[in-house]
Structure formats: C-alpha cells, structure tokens
Amino acid sequence: MNVFTVVKDFFKIMQTKIGLVFAFIVPLLFTIIWMTGYDGATGRLDQLRIGIVNADGSQGQAIAEGIGQSVPYKSVNYASLEEARQEMNDGQVSMVISIPENFTADAKSGEGKLTYYINQAASEIATSIMEKSAEQISASVGTNVFKDVHQDAVTADVVKTNGISNFAVSMLPMILGFITYIGVMTMNIQLNLVSMMLKRKYGKWQIFWARQVILLGVALAAPLVVTGVAMLFADPASSFWAMWGYHILVYLACICLTQMTFALFGGLGALVNVALIPFQLMTAGNILPAAMLTPFYRHIGDFLPASNGVRGYLRLIYSGADVSVYVLHLLLIAVVTWGITFLRTALDKQQAQPVASQGKPASAH
C-alpha cells in the first residue's frame, strides 16, 4: 500500500474535505470582508461626531458655529458639559469641545484655552484622530478669529477621560466579549459530534433537552469563573455583579447562535460560525468606529453576539455607562436563534429509535 492509496482514503472521509474547505475559505473570507469593509474608511471622517459646549454667550456661539463648519465631523451642540460628557460615555460622540466662560476676552489677551474631552474607551483610531484634531482646531480658531493677537492666542487643553493605565485591562473587552465566542463555538463543535453519536441511542428531544441543560450550566458557571478571575487583575468601573450578569448574556447569545448554525447546516455549521468571526472583529468598534465602515457593514454588528459583547464591555470597564441597548441586542439574538434551533429540531423527521435496553425481542400480540 503506497501513500497515494492512503491519500485516497483520506478523501473518502468528510472531515478531510471540511478541513480543506477551512484552509481555503477562512483566509479568503477575512480578505474579502475586511478589504471591502475597511475600504476608504479614512475618507469617512464625516461619520464621526463631536459635541460642542458653549459657555461664552453670543461671542462663543459664533466660535462654536465656526468650529462646526471647519471640522470634517458632524457637530452637535449641548447645553451643559455634563450632558455632553454623558453622551460621549454612551458612545454618541467621540470628543467634546468646551468653550469656557470669558473665552473670547481671554483669547484677545493671548490666553484663550479650549478644553477637549476625549474618551479613551472609544476606538483606538477615533481617539488618535481626535487628539490630532484638538491642536488643529485651536490653531484654526486662533488664526481665523483672533489673528490680530498672535498665532498662539488659543491653546488646547486635552483631557483624556475613562483612561486605564494598565494595558492588560484594555484587553478585557476583547477577552470577555470576543474570545467567549471562540470558546463557545469550539464547545458546540464537540457537542454537535457527541449529539450525532447519541442519535443511535436516544431520541432527538432527549438529546436536545439534555444539551440545553449542559449549555445553560455553562452559561451560568463559565462567566462566574472567568469574570471572577478577570476581576483579580482589573478594577473596572462597574461592579462584579454587572460584569458577571453581562457575561452571562454574552455566553447565552454566543451559545444560541453557534448552536443554531449546526441545527440548520449540520457539520458545515462550524464553517458558518468561523465565517462570522471577521464580521464580529470588524464591527466590534474597539479598533475602528462602525460608522467609518462601508455602509453595508455598519449595522451588521448589532445582530452578532461578540460585537455587542465588546461594545458593552468598553462601557462597563471604562466608564460604567449604560449598556441596556446591548443587553437588548444580546437577548434578542439568544431568543431568536434558540427559537430557530427549536423549530428546526421539531421539523426534523429523522427520529432516532432508542436501542432496547436488554436486547430482548418484542413479544408478539
């Protein structure tokens, strides 16, 4: 028997073909999705939003309008700094510009100062863009409005909010929000194989409900362990209970989604789950704001568990801001995908026949 005979036998087994599909399709999917999703992102700065708070009366209002017209971003005016910063913590704006009281008088004497609040919990690229813009905006105001004084009439005071000094903590949103998906996906691959083996012994509903019991146990216990360990290394803005509760929802959504793909596509469900990875990494918002993606991809993350998981953890860990919108998304993902799995199981006509326990023939009547 030569090696080519063994190669031929390899190809007679379905897992070999699936493995080869993974080798070709996964890199291809990442290439196509990321190259089309990120294409031209730097040209979509107009999708970013900044907030402007004016405390300098009518003169400051003219400056606020000038800033809004000169920057490439969408600008929103707020009545108070507290409101604007809350909107920034909620992810509605990437930066808040504060025009303080007596700013015009101070600038005329060469001592004007604009304060810029930049949320460190926002995406890395958005934060970098805003930091560079702060100096440019101040210089522009000084040159165009107070050019009779001198070019440094207006300076920038950049205040970085929700910052975390420990770099390891900045990895938590990805660990808890995205790696959870990878772990759950791998688990469901194995449970799907076990379910196929057990079909020879048990009926479909016995297998289905037993599997749900196992998955529910995982959804409660695994977040408790992982969150507990994470809290040993981090001191997030939110409480342990908020972190644990949110992680339960992330687990449930990931479990229900990855389980559904196996119910719909059988063994190919693993490929479908992997195919969702580039979408979730791209739309999570921790690297690039979803608003800067090509229009087709901007809202896909709302329907995926890891994307919502990362977005929610950026708030819970950095600022403790409200995550109710992501809680709702995760609940809907879990309920809808679990419902589809239930219906698919109910429609499955291949009812397995349990093996007789004692192996005795049935008595004739």
C-alpha positions in Angstrom: 0.0 0.0 0.0 1.6 3.3 -1.1 1.0 6.8 0.3 -1.4 7.7 -2.6 -3.8 4.9 -1.5 -3.8 6.4 2.0 -4.4 9.9 0.5 -7.4 8.4 -1.4 -8.8 7.0 1.8 -8.4 10.4 3.5 -10.6 12.0 0.9 -13.3 9.4 1.5 -13.9 10.9 4.9 -16.0 14.0 5.1 -13.8 15.7 7.8 -10.9 15.8 5.4 -12.9 17.8 2.9 -14.3 20.1 5.6 -10.7 20.7 6.8 -9.6 21.6 3.3 -12.5 24.0 2.9 -11.5 25.7 6.1 -7.9 26.2 4.8 -9.1 27.9 1.7 -12.3 29.7 2.8 -11.4 31.2 6.1 -8.4 33.3 4.8 -10.5 34.2 1.8 -13.4 35.4 3.9 -11.2 37.6 6.0 -9.6 39.0 2.9 -12.9 39.8 1.2 -14.8 41.1 4.2 -12.1 43.2 5.7 -10.8 44.7 2.5 -14.3 45.7 1.5 -15.4 46.8 5.0 -12.4 48.9 5.8 -12.0 50.2 2.2 -12.0 54.0 2.2 -12.5 54.3 6.0 -10.2 57.3 6.4 -12.3 59.1 3.9 -15.4 58.8 6.0 -14.4 61.1 8.8 -17.7 62.9 8.3 -19.4 60.0 10.0 -17.7 60.8 13.3 -19.5 63.1 15.7 -18.2 65.7 18.2 -20.0 67.7 20.8 -19.6 71.4 21.5 -20.5 73.2 24.7 -20.5 77.0 24.7 -20.4 78.9 28.0 -19.3 82.2 26.5 -22.6 83.6 25.3 -23.2 85.0 21.8 -19.5 85.5 21.0 -18.7 81.9 21.9 -21.7 80.8 19.8 -20.1 82.3 16.7 -16.9 80.4 17.5 -18.9 77.2 18.1 -20.5 77.6 14.7 -17.2 78.3 13.1 -15.7 75.1 14.6 -18.7 73.1 13.4 -18.2 74.3 9.8 -14.5 73.9 9.7 -14.1 70.3 11.0 -14.8 67.3 8.8 -17.0 65.8 11.5 -20.7 66.1 12.4 -21.0 68.5 15.3 -23.7 68.6 18.0 -24.3 71.5 20.4 -25.0 70.7 24.0 -26.4 73.0 26.8 -24.2 71.6 29.5 -20.8 69.9 29.8 -22.3 67.1 31.9 -24.8 66.2 29.2 -22.2 66.2 26.5 -19.8 64.0 28.5 -22.6 61.6 29.3 -23.3 61.3 25.6 -19.6 60.8 25.0 -19.5 57.9 27.6 -22.6 56.5 25.8 -20.6 56.4 22.5 -22.7 59.1 20.8 -19.8 61.5 20.2 -16.1 60.9 20.0 -14.9 64.2 21.6 -16.4 67.1 23.5 -15.1 70.7 23.0 -15.8 73.1 25.8 -15.7 76.9 25.1 -15.4 78.3 28.7 -16.8 81.4 30.1 -14.9 84.6 29.2 -13.1 82.6 26.5 -13.2 85.5 23.9 -11.8 88.0 26.4 -9.0 85.7 27.4 -8.2 84.9 23.8 -7.9 88.6 22.9 -5.3 88.9 25.6 -3.5 85.9 24.2 -4.6 83.5 26.9 -7.5 81.7 25.4 -7.9 78.0 26.1 -10.3 75.4 24.6 -10.8 72.2 26.6 -11.1 68.9 24.7 -12.5 65.8 26.4 -11.6 62.6 24.6 -13.0 59.2 25.6 -10.2 56.6 25.9 -12.9 53.9 25.8 -13.6 54.8 22.2 -11.9 53.0 19.3 -8.2 53.4 19.0 -8.3 55.1 15.6 -11.1 57.5 16.7 -9.1 58.5 19.8 -6.0 59.1 17.8 -7.8 61.2 15.2 -9.5 63.4 17.9 -6.2 64.0 19.7 -4.6 65.3 16.5 -7.7 67.4 15.7 -7.6 69.2 19.1 -4.4 71.1 18.3 -5.5 71.8 14.7 -8.9 73.2 15.9 -7.3 75.5 18.5 -4.7 76.8 16.0 -7.5 77.4 13.4 -9.6 79.4 15.9 -6.6 81.4 17.0 -5.6 82.2 13.4 -9.0 82.9 11.9 -10.8 84.6 14.9 -8.0 86.2 16.9 -5.4 86.8 14.1 -4.8 90.3 15.4 -3.3 88.9 18.6 -0.8 86.2 17.7 -1.0 82.7 16.4 -0.8 81.1 19.8 -3.8 83.1 21.2 -5.7 79.8 21.7 -4.2 76.7 23.2 -5.6 73.2 23.6 -6.2 71.6 26.9 -6.8 67.9 26.2 -8.5 65.9 28.9 -8.4 62.1 28.4 -11.4 60.6 30.2 -12.0 56.9 31.2 -8.3 56.1 30.8 -6.8 52.9 32.2 -3.1 52.8 33.0 -2.8 49.1 33.0 -2.6 47.9 29.3 -3.7 44.4 30.3 -7.1 45.8 31.3 -7.6 47.3 27.9 -7.6 43.7 26.5 -10.6 42.7 28.7 -13.3 43.8 26.2 -11.8 41.5 23.6 -11.2 38.7 26.0 -14.7 38.7 27.6 -16.6 39.9 24.5 -14.9 38.1 21.6 -12.9 35.2 23.0 -16.0 34.0 24.6 -17.4 33.4 21.1 -14.4 31.4 20.1 -14.7 29.2 23.2 -18.4 28.6 22.8 -18.0 27.9 19.1 -15.4 25.2 19.8 -17.6 23.7 22.5 -20.6 23.4 20.2 -18.5 21.8 17.5 -17.7 19.0 20.0 -21.3 18.8 21.4 -22.6 18.5 17.8 -20.3 15.5 17.2 -21.5 13.9 20.5 -25.1 14.6 19.6 -24.6 12.7 16.3 -23.2 9.7 18.2 -26.0 9.7 20.7 -28.7 9.5 18.0 -28.2 5.8 17.9 -29.3 5.5 21.5 -31.7 8.4 22.2 -34.5 10.3 20.5 -34.0 13.8 19.2 -35.8 15.6 22.1 -33.9 13.7 24.7 -30.7 14.8 23.1 -31.9 18.3 22.5 -33.0 19.0 26.1 -30.0 17.3 27.6 -27.8 19.5 25.5 -29.8 22.6 26.7 -29.2 21.7 30.3 -25.5 21.4 29.7 -25.4 24.7 27.8 -27.4 26.5 30.5 -25.0 25.3 33.1 -22.1 26.5 31.1 -23.8 29.9 30.5 -24.0 30.4 34.3 -20.8 28.8 35.6 -18.3 29.8 33.0 -19.0 33.6 33.3 -18.7 33.3 37.0 -15.3 31.7 36.8 -13.9 33.9 34.0 -15.3 37.2 35.4 -14.0 36.3 38.9 -10.5 35.7 37.6 -10.6 38.8 35.4 -11.6 40.9 38.4 -8.4 39.7 40.2 -6.4 41.6 37.7 -8.7 44.5 36.9 -10.6 47.2 38.7 -13.4 48.1 36.2 -15.8 51.0 36.6 -18.7 48.5 37.0 -19.4 46.1 39.8 -18.7 42.4 39.8 -22.4 41.6 39.5 -22.8 43.9 36.5 -19.8 42.3 34.8 -21.0 38.7 35.6 -24.6 39.4 34.6 -23.5 40.9 31.3 -21.1 38.0 30.6 -24.0 35.5 31.1 -25.9 37.3 28.3 -22.8 37.2 26.1 -22.4 33.5 26.7 -26.1 32.8 26.1 -26.1 34.8 22.8 -22.9 33.0 21.6 -24.2 29.6 22.6 -27.6 30.0 20.9 -26.1 31.5 17.7 -23.5 28.8 17.3 -25.9 26.0 18.2 -28.4 27.3 15.6 -25.9 27.0 12.7 -25.4 23.3 13.4 -29.2 22.8 13.5 -29.5 24.5 10.1 -26.4 23.4 8.3 -25.2 20.2 10.1 -21.4 19.7 10.0 -21.0 22.8 7.9 -22.2 24.9 10.8 -18.6 25.1 12.0 -17.7 26.8 8.8 -20.6 29.3 9.2 -19.5 30.1 12.8 -16.0 30.7 11.6 -17.2 32.9 8.8 -18.9 35.2 11.3 -15.6 35.9 13.0 -14.3 38.6 10.6 -17.7 40.4 10.8 -17.6 40.5 14.6 -14.0 41.6 14.8 -14.6 44.4 12.3 -17.8 45.7 13.8 -16.9 45.5 17.5 -15.8 49.2 17.4 -12.7 48.9 19.5 -10.3 49.4 16.6 -12.4 51.5 14.1 -15.8 53.0 14.7 -18.6 51.2 12.9 -19.7 54.5 11.4 -16.5 54.6 9.4 -17.0 51.2 7.7 -18.6 50.9 4.3 -22.4 51.4 4.6 -23.1 47.7 4.0 -21.2 46.6 7.2 -22.2 49.4 9.6 -25.1 47.7 11.3 -24.2 44.0 11.0 -22.6 44.1 14.4 -26.0 44.8 16.0 -27.0 41.3 15.1 -23.9 39.4 16.3 -23.0 38.5 19.9 -19.3 39.2 20.1 -19.7 42.7 18.5 -22.3 43.6 21.2 -20.2 42.0 23.8 -17.1 44.1 23.1 -19.1 47.3 22.8 -20.8 46.7 26.1 -17.6 45.9 27.9 -16.0 49.0 26.6 -18.6 50.9 28.7 -18.7 48.6 31.7 -14.9 48.5 32.1 -14.0 52.1 31.3 -16.9 54.3 32.4 -19.7 52.2 33.8 -22.1 53.8 31.3 -25.5 52.3 30.5 -25.4 49.1 28.4 -29.1 48.5 28.1 -29.1 48.7 24.3 -26.5 45.9 24.1 -28.4 43.9 26.7 -31.5 44.1 24.5 -29.5 43.1 21.4 -28.0 40.0 23.2 -31.3 38.9 24.5 -32.9 39.2 21.0 -30.0 37.2 19.5 -30.4 34.5 22.1 -34.2 34.2 21.9 -34.4 34.3 18.1 -31.6 31.9 17.4 -32.7 29.5 20.1 -36.3 29.6 18.7 -34.9 28.7 15.2 -33.0 25.8 16.7 -36.1 24.5 18.5 -38.2 24.8 15.3 -35.6 23.1 13.2 -35.4 20.2 15.7 -39.2 19.9 15.7 -39.2 19.7 11.9 -36.5 17.0 11.8 -38.3 13.8 10.7 -35.3 11.6 11.3 -36.5 10.4 14.7 -33.8 8.1 16.2 -35.0 4.8 17.7 -33.5 4.1 21.1 -31.8 0.7 21.4 -33.7 -1.8 23.6 -32.1 -1.8 27.0 -32.0 -5.6 27.4 -31.7 -6.6 23.8 -34.9 -8.8 24.1 -37.2 -9.1 21.1 -40.6 -7.6 21.5 -43.4 -10.0 22.3 -45.9 -10.8 19.6 -49.5 -9.9 20.2 
